[in-house]
Amino acid sequence: MPSFGPVYTVEPRPGHPHTHTAVLLHGRGSTGEEFADELFGTALSNPQTPSLADCLPSWRWVFPSAPSTWNATFEEWMPAWFEAHSLADPTARQDLQQPGLQASVQHVWDIMGHERQRLGEVGEAREAASLADAHADSRLVLGGISLGGAVALWCLLGTDAPMRPLGGFVAVSTWLPFAEDIRRCLYMPQVEDGPLALPALVQRLTAPLRQHLQLQKAAAGDADTSVLTTPVFLGHGRDDAYVDVQLGQQVRQLLADAGFASVEWHDYEGAEQEGHWLKEPEEMDDLARFLATVGGPSRGM
């Protein structure tokens, strides 16, 4: 994989202490900075807080950038987290997807570790002030759009710490690469070889969550605080011309079947970019409301 691009950050508004962090991944052909400009330029309905940054002034926004790779479909170099041979059929040439997915997931995990440490330091600094929720993970949100959302889903399902929930997870206009393999890996862990062999990368990715699900099943009735309690927001355009809405619904069903306790599903019509963007202002309002209610006090909604 070529080198990843720069990480673009937007700090909390002046005068507002840092309370939360969102790590958000752009789609194919974009960059972290372009995604930030477009996201914050998509308006909410309230003119007093027209953007997410205005609505959540104490948040730090982190926008990683994908590497520039050769796209065989478009026959040009473009930023992409992994090679998606066909969005109409995400199962086509899945062998091309694996190297980029693996490298991108590790890159995002590294960034999240850094942001988790920053939030932990913030919590320690404010302990005397009795910050309501000093646990860093509960104030960390991960998300993405399109290819970025696909990588974010892999990061969520491939967490190496399934007992540690995030404050929230957001995926819009996206799908889950290797969805059927991941489903089989989570629910049919005994299928490891033969004609139904699962890709080794998928087995490694899901191993911690698979083990957690097995332990949870064995201890039925016990209280559970884990990645499965991470609140999830899924948004998709009913008229999305690039990623069919049924692929988004597939993500919703898989997460629900895996045991995620809170999965919000929203679909919209008439968004920009042929339905492959966030609907303005309805989806932005829904997203802002979701973010303001997860991970403790947001101080600004």
C-alpha positions in Angstrom: 0.0 0.0 0.0 1.2 3.5 -0.8 1.6 6.0 2.1 -1.6 7.3 3.7 -2.4 11.0 3.3 -2.4 13.6 6.0 -4.8 13.6 8.9 -6.9 16.8 8.8 -8.3 18.0 12.2 -10.7 20.6 13.3 -10.3 21.6 16.9 -13.1 22.6 19.3 -14.4 26.1 18.9 -12.5 28.7 20.9 -13.7 28.9 24.5 -15.0 25.4 24.5 -13.1 22.6 26.3 -12.4 19.4 24.4 -15.0 16.8 25.5 -15.5 14.5 22.5 -13.7 13.3 19.4 -15.1 12.0 16.1 -12.9 10.1 13.6 -14.6 10.2 10.2 -13.5 8.5 7.0 -14.1 10.0 3.5 -15.3 8.2 0.4 -13.5 7.2 -2.8 -11.8 10.0 -4.6 -11.8 12.5 -1.7 -9.5 13.4 1.1 -9.8 14.2 4.8 -9.8 17.9 4.3 -12.3 17.8 1.4 -14.6 15.6 3.4 -14.5 18.0 6.3 -15.2 21.0 4.1 -18.2 19.2 2.4 -19.5 17.8 5.7 -19.4 21.1 7.6 -20.8 22.8 4.5 -23.9 20.6 4.5 -26.4 22.6 6.6 -28.6 21.7 9.5 -32.1 23.3 9.7 -31.2 25.5 12.7 -29.6 28.8 11.4 -28.0 29.4 14.8 -26.0 26.2 14.5 -25.8 25.7 10.7 -23.0 23.0 10.8 -22.0 20.0 12.9 -19.0 21.9 14.2 -21.3 24.8 15.3 -23.8 22.3 16.8 -21.1 20.5 18.8 -18.5 23.1 19.6 -16.6 21.1 22.2 -15.8 18.3 19.7 -12.5 17.6 18.0 -13.0 16.3 14.5 -10.4 14.0 12.9 -10.4 13.3 9.2 -7.8 10.8 8.0 -6.9 10.6 4.3 -6.6 7.4 2.2 -3.6 6.7 0.1 -3.6 7.4 -3.6 -3.9 4.1 -5.4 -4.4 3.0 -9.0 -8.0 2.2 -9.8 -8.3 -0.4 -12.5 -12.0 0.3 -13.0 -11.6 4.1 -13.7 -8.0 3.7 -15.0 -6.6 6.5 -12.9 -4.9 7.3 -9.6 -7.3 8.3 -6.9 -7.5 8.3 -3.0 -9.1 5.1 -1.9 -9.0 3.0 1.3 -9.2 -0.2 -0.7 -9.9 -1.4 -4.2 -13.7 -1.8 -4.7 -13.9 -3.4 -8.1 -17.7 -2.9 -8.4 -20.1 -1.1 -6.1 -23.0 -2.7 -8.0 -21.6 -6.1 -6.9 -19.3 -5.8 -3.8 -18.5 -9.5 -4.0 -16.7 -9.1 -7.4 -12.9 -9.5 -7.2 -12.8 -9.5 -3.4 -9.2 -10.6 -3.6 -8.4 -7.0 -4.6 -10.1 -5.6 -1.5 -8.2 -7.5 1.1 -4.7 -5.7 1.1 -6.3 -2.2 1.3 -8.8 -3.2 3.9 -6.2 -4.7 6.2 -3.8 -1.7 5.9 -6.6 0.9 6.3 -8.1 -0.8 9.4 -4.7 -0.9 11.1 -4.2 2.8 10.1 -7.5 3.8 11.6 -7.0 1.8 14.7 -3.6 3.6 15.3 -5.3 7.0 14.9 -8.1 6.0 17.3 -5.5 4.9 19.8 -3.9 8.3 19.6 -7.3 10.0 20.0 -8.2 7.7 22.9 -5.0 8.8 24.7 -5.8 12.5 24.1 -9.3 12.0 25.6 -7.9 10.1 28.5 -5.5 13.0 29.3 -8.4 15.4 29.1 -10.4 13.3 31.5 -7.5 13.1 34.0 -7.0 16.9 33.8 -10.7 17.5 34.7 -11.1 14.8 37.3 -11.2 17.5 40.1 -14.1 19.1 38.2 -16.1 15.9 38.4 -16.4 15.4 34.6 -19.6 13.3 34.3 -17.9 10.6 32.1 -14.2 10.5 32.1 -13.9 7.2 30.2 -12.2 8.0 26.9 -14.0 5.4 24.8 -17.4 6.7 25.8 -16.5 10.0 24.2 -15.0 8.7 21.0 -17.0 8.3 17.9 -16.0 6.4 14.7 -17.7 6.7 11.4 -17.5 7.1 7.6 -19.2 7.4 4.3 -19.1 5.0 1.3 -15.7 3.3 1.2 -14.8 5.1 4.5 -18.0 3.7 6.1 -17.0 0.2 4.9 -13.6 0.5 6.6 -15.2 1.9 9.7 -17.5 -1.1 9.9 -14.5 -3.4 9.6 -12.9 -1.5 12.5 -16.0 -1.8 14.6 -16.5 -5.5 14.0 -12.8 -6.3 14.2 -12.2 -4.5 17.5 -9.5 -6.2 19.5 -11.3 -5.1 22.7 -14.9 -6.3 22.4 -15.6 -5.5 26.0 -15.0 -1.8 25.4 -17.9 0.1 23.7 -17.4 3.3 21.8 -19.5 6.4 22.4 -21.1 6.0 19.0 -20.7 4.7 15.5 -21.9 6.4 12.3 -22.0 4.9 8.7 -23.8 6.5 5.8 -24.2 5.5 2.2 -22.1 2.4 2.7 -21.9 -1.4 2.7 -20.0 -4.2 4.5 -17.2 -5.9 2.4 -17.3 -9.7 2.8 -20.7 -9.4 4.5 -21.7 -13.0 4.0 -18.3 -14.3 5.1 -18.5 -12.2 8.3 -22.0 -13.4 9.0 -20.9 -17.0 8.6 -17.8 -16.4 10.7 -19.9 -14.9 13.6 -22.6 -17.6 13.5 -20.8 -20.6 12.0 -17.4 -20.5 13.7 -16.9 -24.2 13.0 -16.7 -23.7 9.2 -13.0 -23.2 8.7 -12.0 -25.4 5.8 -13.3 -27.3 2.8 -15.6 -25.9 0.1 -17.1 -23.4 2.6 -13.7 -22.1 3.8 -13.7 -18.5 5.1 -11.1 -16.0 4.1 -8.3 -16.0 6.6 -8.4 -12.2 6.9 -12.1 -12.4 7.9 -11.4 -15.1 10.4 -8.7 -13.0 12.0 -10.8 -9.8 11.9 -13.8 -11.3 13.7 -12.0 -13.6 16.1 -12.3 -11.3 19.2 -16.0 -10.5 18.6 -16.7 -14.1 17.8 -15.2 -15.2 21.1 -17.1 -12.5 22.9 -20.4 -13.6 21.4 -19.7 -17.2 22.4 -18.9 -16.2 26.0 -22.0 -14.0 26.1 -24.2 -16.8 24.9 -22.7 -19.1 27.6 -23.5 -16.5 30.3 -27.0 -15.6 29.1 -28.7 -13.2 31.4 -25.6 -11.5 32.7 -25.2 -7.8 32.3 -23.2 -6.9 29.2 -21.1 -3.8 28.6 -19.3 -4.3 25.4 -18.8 -3.1 21.8 -22.4 -4.4 21.3 -23.7 -1.5 23.5 -22.1 1.0 21.1 -25.0 3.2 19.7 -25.1 3.0 15.9 -26.4 5.4 13.3 -27.0 4.2 9.8 -28.1 6.5 7.0 -28.7 5.8 3.3 -30.3 7.3 0.3 -33.3 5.3 -1.1 -32.2 6.7 -4.5 -28.4 6.2 -4.0 -27.1 5.6 -7.5 -23.8 4.1 -6.4 -24.4 2.0 -3.3 -27.8 0.4 -3.4 -29.9 1.0 -0.3 -30.4 -2.8 0.1 -26.7 -3.0 0.9 -27.2 -0.5 3.7 -30.1 -2.5 5.0 -27.9 -5.6 4.9 -25.5 -3.8 7.3 -28.4 -3.0 9.6 -29.6 -6.6 9.7 -26.1 -8.0 10.3 -25.5 -5.6 13.2 -28.9 -6.4 14.7 -28.3 -10.1 14.4 -24.9 -9.8 16.0 -26.5 -8.3 19.0 -25.9 -4.6 18.7 -28.4 -3.1 21.1 -29.1 0.2 19.5 -29.0 0.5 15.7 -30.8 3.5 14.2 -31.7 3.2 10.6 -32.7 6.2 8.5 -33.3 6.4 4.7 -33.8 9.5 2.7 -34.5 10.7 -0.8 -33.2 13.6 -2.9 -29.7 14.0 -1.5 -26.9 15.6 -3.6 -24.5 13.4 -5.6 -27.3 11.2 -7.0 -28.4 10.3 -3.5 -24.9 9.3 -2.4 -24.5 12.0 0.2 -26.2 13.2 3.4 -29.6 14.6 2.9 -29.7 18.3 3.7 -31.0 19.2 6.3 -33.0 16.1 7.4 -30.1 13.7 7.7 -27.8 16.3 9.1 -30.4 17.1 11.8 -30.7 13.4 12.6 -27.0 12.9 12.8 -26.5 16.0 15.0 -29.2 14.7 17.4 -27.6 11.3 17.5 -24.1 12.6 18.2 -25.5 15.0 20.9 -27.0 12.1 22.9 -24.1 9.6 22.9 -21.0 9.5 25.0 -22.1 11.8 27.8 -22.7 15.6 27.8 -21.8 17.2 24.5 -22.0 20.8 25.8 -23.4 22.6 22.8 -26.5 21.0 21.5 
